[in-house]
Amino acid sequence: MSSVKRFIAGVVCPRCAAMDRIRAWEQNGIRYRECVSCDFFEQLPIDDAPADELTTRVNQLRDEQKNQDVQPVRILDPGKPSS
C-alpha cells in the first residue's frame, strides 16, 4: 500500500537547513519525513493522544492571582451626572 507523499510548506530540514524540501507521509501507524535535498530521514509513531499544553504565563496563574476575589466593574458615562 503506497501513501501520498506531500511537501510541508515552510519547514526547514534539520540537517541541511533547506526550506520547503521536506516531504511527509503516514503508513501503518508511522509518520515519515524525508528531505529531498540531503539524506535526512525520520520516522515517528503516530500518537493519538493530544499533547499536553505547554506552560506559559497566559495559562498559568500565580498563586496570589488565583486567590483574588472577582469584583464587578461599574462603567460610568461621563456625559451624565452621577447620582
C-alpha positions in Angstrom: 0.0 0.0 0.0 1.5 3.3 -1.1 0.5 6.6 0.6 0.8 10.0 -0.9 4.0 11.9 0.0 3.4 15.6 0.4 5.7 18.6 0.8 5.3 20.6 4.0 5.4 24.3 3.3 7.8 26.4 5.4 9.6 23.5 7.1 13.4 23.7 7.3 15.4 20.5 7.1 17.2 19.9 10.4 20.3 18.5 8.6 20.9 20.7 5.5 18.7 23.8 6.5 17.0 23.8 3.1 13.5 25.2 3.2 10.5 23.6 1.6 12.4 20.4 0.8 10.8 18.1 3.5 8.0 15.7 2.4 5.9 13.7 4.8 3.6 10.7 4.7 1.9 8.2 7.0 1.9 4.5 6.6 0.9 1.6 9.0 0.7 3.9 12.1 4.0 5.6 11.5 4.7 9.1 10.3 7.7 9.5 8.0 9.6 12.7 7.0 12.5 13.0 4.5 14.4 15.7 2.8 14.8 15.6 -1.0 18.0 17.6 -0.8 20.0 15.5 1.6 19.8 12.1 3.2 17.7 13.2 6.2 15.0 10.6 7.1 12.9 10.4 10.2 10.1 8.1 11.4 7.8 8.8 14.3 5.0 6.8 15.8 1.6 8.5 15.4 0.3 9.4 18.9 -3.4 9.6 19.1 -3.4 11.3 22.5 -3.2 15.1 22.4 0.0 16.6 23.6 -0.1 18.4 26.9 -0.4 22.1 26.7 2.8 24.0 27.1 3.1 26.0 30.3 3.0 29.7 29.5 2.4 32.9 31.5 -1.0 33.1 30.0 -2.3 29.7 31.0 -0.6 29.5 34.4 -1.8 32.0 37.1 0.4 32.8 40.0 -1.0 31.7 43.4 -1.9 35.3 44.5 -3.9 35.7 41.3 -5.8 32.5 41.9 -6.8 33.6 45.4 -8.1 37.1 44.4 -11.8 37.8 44.6 -13.6 38.7 41.4 -15.1 42.2 41.6 -17.6 43.7 39.1 -16.6 46.8 37.2 -19.0 49.8 37.1 -18.7 51.8 33.9 -19.6 55.5 34.3 -21.0 57.6 31.5 -19.0 60.9 31.6 -22.0 62.7 29.9 -24.5 62.0 32.7 -24.3 63.5 36.2 -23.6 60.9 38.8 -26.2 60.3 41.4 
